[in-house]
Amino acid sequence: MVHDIVFIEALKVDTVIGVYDWEKTIQQTLQFDIEMRTDIKAAAQIDDLSKTVDYSEVAADVVELAKQNQAELIETVAEKVAQLILADYHVSSVKVSLRKLGAVANTASVGVIIERANTLN
Ligand SMILES: Nc1nc2c(c(=O)[nH]1)N=C([C@H](O)[C@@H](O)CO)CN2
């Protein structure tokens, strides 16, 4: 069982997202917290970025995905992000917390949290 985590906190992306017609003509802000379970020991031992998950690369991929996919539901975006990370990076599992900022009045935030595991590693 891998206990190490590479994470990204509070990554904000402005994009078109929402169920209702009025939401399809404006940009709203999504905020991602992502935890990627991966063994960092090899990278730490030889101090080598290529042996771990590059969080800056992941963040860029997430921004691109969130801007390109104009989904209705945040569930759809969270699932696509999880599947992208599992497919493209050496992680055993990923947890994606996705908040839609300002979506519901009188709330601190609304969102979804999903965890997905890779069967390959
Ligand atoms: N579980 C969800 N509920 C709602 C979503 C969503 O993406 N997932 N979206 C909306 C609207 O787009 C909302 O953000 C606008 O007020 C409503 N509920």
The ligand as an SDF file (V2000), in Angstrom:
LIG
                    3D

 18 19  0  0  0  0  0  0  0  0999 V2000
  -24.5720   17.7850   -7.8210 N   0  0  0  0  0  0  0  0  0  0  0  0
  -24.6780   18.9150   -8.5950 C   0  0  0  0  0  0  0  0  0  0  0  0
  -25.6850   19.7640   -8.3700 N   0  0  0  0  0  0  0  0  0  0  0  0
  -25.8030   20.8650   -9.1320 C   0  0  0  0  0  0  0  0  0  0  0  0
  -24.8610   21.1470  -10.1470 C   0  0  0  0  0  0  0  0  0  0  0  0
  -23.7980   20.2280  -10.3430 C   0  0  0  0  0  0  0  0  0  0  0  0
  -22.9090   20.3980  -11.2220 O   0  0  0  0  0  0  0  0  0  0  0  0
  -23.7410   19.1230   -9.5540 N   0  0  0  0  0  0  0  0  0  0  0  0
  -24.9870   22.2860  -10.8840 N   0  0  0  0  0  0  0  0  0  0  0  0
  -25.9630   23.1440  -10.6670 C   0  0  0  0  0  0  0  0  0  0  0  0
  -26.0280   24.4220  -11.3790 C   0  0  0  0  0  0  0  0  0  0  0  0
  -25.2250   24.4540  -12.5340 O   0  0  0  0  0  0  0  0  0  0  0  0
  -25.6640   25.4800  -10.3360 C   0  0  0  0  0  0  0  0  0  0  0  0
  -24.2630   25.5020  -10.1220 O   0  0  0  0  0  0  0  0  0  0  0  0
  -26.1740   26.8440  -10.6800 C   0  0  0  0  0  0  0  0  0  0  0  0
  -26.8210   27.4190   -9.6070 O   0  0  0  0  0  0  0  0  0  0  0  0
  -27.0310   22.9080   -9.7010 C   0  0  0  0  0  0  0  0  0  0  0  0
  -26.8270   21.7060   -8.9120 N   0  0  0  0  0  0  0  0  0  0  0  0
  1  2  1  0
  2  3  2  0
  2  8  1  0
  3  4  1  0
  4  5  2  0
  4 18  1  0
  5  6  1  0
  5  9  1  0
  6  7  2  0
  6  8  1  0
  9 10  2  0
 10 11  1  0
 10 17  1  0
 11 12  1  0
 11 13  1  0
 13 14  1  0
 13 15  1  0
 15 16  1  0
 17 18  1  0
M  END
$$$$
